[in-house]
């Protein structure tokens, strides 16, 4: 049975006291934040007329934004570890209501700045270069700015616009009860976390497929509600795109990422076409190694060598992580030690906890990592991935102001996947045993590349089809979403994998669809990190120093410029084709090692 949050050992949880000392302080601080925002509005609205005033207002505005960060992070992180917690639910709801009031009070800043003559803003950037990037980014938004009163109203509804995502999470993690499933004469517990962290990787085919069927049956019970929630979300995005004068939702969502359609489409089109043959070979290897007669969607996550899948404790994972990242230098090493010693990581597996993993990096504080530890090597890759996000923002926050700290979403997954590549490099360099090497490479393919280049890429291909429908004036329901997801899966896997009944419901499992054009950025980031990790392997410290400079640049450069700083030109097909070729090489290695090991056995 799943453990309740209250019964989880404290060492497996994160320490939120670094954000907020005690729950009782929450409401008074929140009330004060709203009052501070309203006071700011009363004091400064209608006064931004010259460069000196621009600097004064932005200085006060930035200070207020920074004061909101710890309380917002506290409200969010508290509920992510247990969505069934009534107190955390109410705390989060109160924060969302307050944010609507605060955002509405702040909305005049952008409207008044954009109403100024550009020469005044230019003078302000000369007076205070710290706000140069913020004001330049703001000016790009001028053609899409609405009347100040409209902007104020939209800001007041900001928490309402997040309702679909919150409702999705509540449906998935609070209302869905999976109970138990029976396989091989035994009953087994089932939940979202248990399926995605354990049963999906289960070596016993009957248990694994029965778990998939039971999991899919429960998803199916909620498909129409979840589809209605998702349709509401994407129709909101379409309305916002139309209001602001964008031709499509895709253009509207890419605008904030500071990339054009060519970078977006390249990731989806090239990978769908050129990676599929390599991944089909990998699927056949899994089928052969596990003696599966008919390869199905439910079998794609299992180990290539299920009898050689050593369990790892968190302390063993820590050792792997520290050794793999030692190449990053002393400061980075110290950060990793703090992450473990000061409880930045919540790795318990408990009822009501968010699925998957994430890293929250509040400005002015240390990052927080959420994951559910399953004692497998694939979760060491997850851990080091999230520590990559942590390392990125520890560096960016130390070198950039609040407004300049966050880069484009397009680049956000490069530092995280870089750490996965460094782990892979370390593991391959420190053990020559063919079985160990095959185990490591299969983890690189199944975790790093399958997860980021296949799972999220197929989400992106599906998401593009959804937005194309909405842009054409259509709506979506469960039947449409099922059909779109199934077609994307069948196109990629061809006749190598039987897309089992229930696979079409995979769209119900991913919160990324509520986060804009996020899924494709995983493969974009991994394209950059694959190339840079090769440089680090070859050149050592000079390449590491360049990469650290990229992390420290935060949001002061476009994603194309950040990649260029690291020696990668993402405006061409070459880095992506090189990365796909590298994945092909890894599959070649798996085939070679398998043949070699079978020859030894016979």
Secondary structure, 3 states (H helix, E strand, C coil): CCECHHHCCHHHCCCHHHCCCCCCHHHHHHHHHHHHHHHHHHHHCCCCCCHHHHHHHHHHHHHHHHHHHHHHHHHHHHHHCCCCCHHHHHHHHHHHHHHHHHHHHHHHHHHHHHHCCHHHHHHHHHHCHHHHHHHHHHHHCHHHCCCHHHHHHHHHCHHHHCHHHHHHHHHHHHHCCCCEEEECCEEEECCHHHHHHCHHHCCCHHHHHHHHHHHHHHHHHCHHHHHHHHHHHHHHHHHHHHHCCCCCHHHHHHHHHCCCHHHHHHHHHHHHHHCHHHHHHHHHHHHHHCCCCCCEHHHCCCCCCCCCCCCCCHHHHHHHHHHHCHHHCHHHHHHHHHHHHCCCEECCCECCCCCCCEEECCCCCCCEEECCCCCCHHHHHHHHHHHHHHHHHHHHHHHCCHHHCCCCHHHCCHHHHHHHHHHHHHHHHCCCCHHHHHHHHHHHHHHHHHHHHHHHHHHHHHHHHHHHHHHCCCCCCHHHHHHHHHHHHHHHHCCCCECCCCHHHHHHHCHHHHCCCCHHHHHHHHHHHHHHHHHHHHHCHHHHHHHHHHHHCCCCCCHHHHHHHCCCCCCCCHHHHHHHHHHHHHHHHHHHHHHHHHHHHC
